[in-house]
Amino acid sequence: MDSVLDLLFTSPIGLLSLFTLVFIIGMKVFLSAWLNRKMNNPEE
C-alpha cells in the first residue's frame, strides 16, 4: 500500500490522476449546489 501512495504522490501520472479526481469531485459539488439553487428558484 505504501508503494501505491508513493507512486500517486511522486510520479507525474499519479499527480495528474489525483488532480483529475479532485477536479471531478469539485465539479460535482459545484453543479449539485448550482442545480439545487436553480430548481428551488425557477423564476431566475
HELIX and SHEET records of a PDB file:
HELIX    1   1 ASP A    2  THR A   10  1                                   9    
HELIX    2   2 PRO A   12  ASN A   40  1                                  29    
END                                                                             
